[in-house]
Amino acid sequence: MSVVTRVALAALLVSAGAGVNLAGATPQMLSDAKKGGMPAKNCQYCHTETVPKKETFKPESLNDRGKFLLTDMQQRKLKAPDLEKLKDYPGGKEQK
């Protein structure tokens, strides 16, 4: 994905209110997951919705990976998900 495409995607997500209050997700997290070697392509890496909205977020709208991060965040009493934990997500490389 080109830099211009990433910036455009980030701007779209921010303007759509994609920050998730409970989980603390941001477009920056998608970028950080990619930098960490994860195959994240869009918000659906952790969410079931294409563009999650802060106002309508429900934990049920997370996929298994997102629920894994949310559970870890709650257990460790973190304010935001620890993206390094994505490396511990169960499953093979295709599941990371």
Backbone torsions as a table, in degrees:
resi	resn	phi	psi	omega
1	MET	NA	130.4	-177.4
2	SER	-73.2	162.6	179.6
3	VAL	-61.4	-41.2	179.9
4	VAL	-62.5	-41.6	178.9
5	THR	-64.7	-41.3	178.5
6	ARG	-63.2	-43.9	179.8
7	VAL	-63.8	-42.7	178.7
8	ALA	-62.9	-42.5	178.4
9	LEU	-63.5	-45.1	179.0
10	ALA	-61.5	-43.2	179.0
11	ALA	-63.0	-40.8	178.4
12	LEU	-63.2	-45.5	-179.0
13	LEU	-64.8	-41.7	179.2
14	VAL	-65.7	-44.3	-178.7
15	SER	-67.7	-25.0	178.8
16	ALA	-86.6	-0.4	179.0
17	GLY	74.6	43.2	-173.5
18	ALA	-77.5	-4.0	177.4
19	GLY	-64.7	132.3	-179.2
20	VAL	-104.3	112.7	-174.2
21	ASN	-58.8	-51.1	-175.8
22	LEU	-65.0	-47.6	-176.7
23	ALA	-91.5	-12.6	178.3
24	GLY	70.1	25.3	-178.6
25	ALA	-73.8	144.1	178.6
26	THR	-143.3	161.9	175.2
27	PRO	-57.9	-29.6	178.6
28	GLN	-62.3	-33.4	179.5
29	MET	-64.2	-38.1	177.2
30	LEU	-61.9	-45.4	178.2
31	SER	-62.6	-43.2	179.9
32	ASP	-65.0	-37.6	177.9
33	ALA	-62.9	-41.2	177.6
34	LYS	-63.5	-44.0	179.7
35	LYS	-62.9	-29.6	178.7
36	GLY	-80.5	3.8	176.9
37	GLY	92.2	6.2	178.7
38	MET	-81.4	148.4	-178.3
39	PRO	-84.3	37.1	180.0
40	ALA	-67.4	129.0	179.3
41	LYS	-113.6	-26.1	-179.8
42	ASN	-161.4	-173.5	-177.2
43	CYS	-62.2	-24.0	-178.9
44	GLN	-73.0	3.5	171.9
45	TYR	-64.2	-33.8	179.5
46	CYS	-123.2	-18.5	-176.8
47	HIS	-112.3	158.7	174.8
48	THR	-89.3	-19.2	179.6
49	GLU	-89.2	148.3	179.3
50	THR	-65.6	-47.2	178.4
51	VAL	-131.8	91.5	-179.4
52	PRO	-65.0	146.4	-179.8
53	LYS	-116.4	139.0	-179.5
54	LYS	-56.6	-42.3	-175.4
55	GLU	-67.8	-27.2	-175.1
56	THR	-114.7	10.6	-177.3
57	PHE	-64.0	136.7	172.6
58	LYS	-136.4	139.5	178.8
59	PRO	-54.1	-27.0	179.3
60	GLU	-66.8	-16.9	-179.4
61	SER	-85.7	8.0	174.5
62	LEU	-92.7	145.1	173.0
63	ASN	-82.3	-175.1	-176.0
64	ASP	-59.8	-38.1	179.5
65	ARG	-65.5	-43.8	178.5
66	GLY	-64.3	-39.8	178.1
67	LYS	-66.1	-35.5	176.4
68	PHE	-60.4	-46.8	179.2
69	LEU	-66.9	-40.2	179.6
70	LEU	-63.5	-43.7	179.1
71	THR	-61.8	-45.1	178.0
72	ASP	-61.1	-43.8	-179.2
73	MET	-60.5	-44.2	-179.4
74	GLN	-68.8	-41.4	-179.5
75	GLN	-64.0	-38.1	-178.7
76	ARG	-92.2	1.2	179.4
77	LYS	53.9	47.9	177.8
78	LEU	-90.8	157.1	177.8
79	LYS	-86.2	-21.7	179.0
80	ALA	-143.1	152.2	178.8
81	PRO	-60.1	144.5	176.7
82	ASP	-90.3	105.1	-175.6
83	LEU	-67.0	-18.9	175.3
84	GLU	-63.7	-25.4	179.6
85	LYS	-66.7	-18.9	177.6
86	LEU	-57.9	-29.5	178.7
87	LYS	-67.9	-21.3	179.8
88	ASP	-94.3	-1.1	-179.4
89	TYR	-60.8	129.9	-176.8
90	PRO	-62.8	149.2	178.6
91	GLY	118.0	172.6	179.7
92	GLY	-76.7	-176.6	-178.1
93	LYS	-56.7	-35.9	180.0
94	GLU	-66.7	-20.0	178.8
95	GLN	-89.2	-15.4	-177.7
96	LYS	-67.9	NA	NA
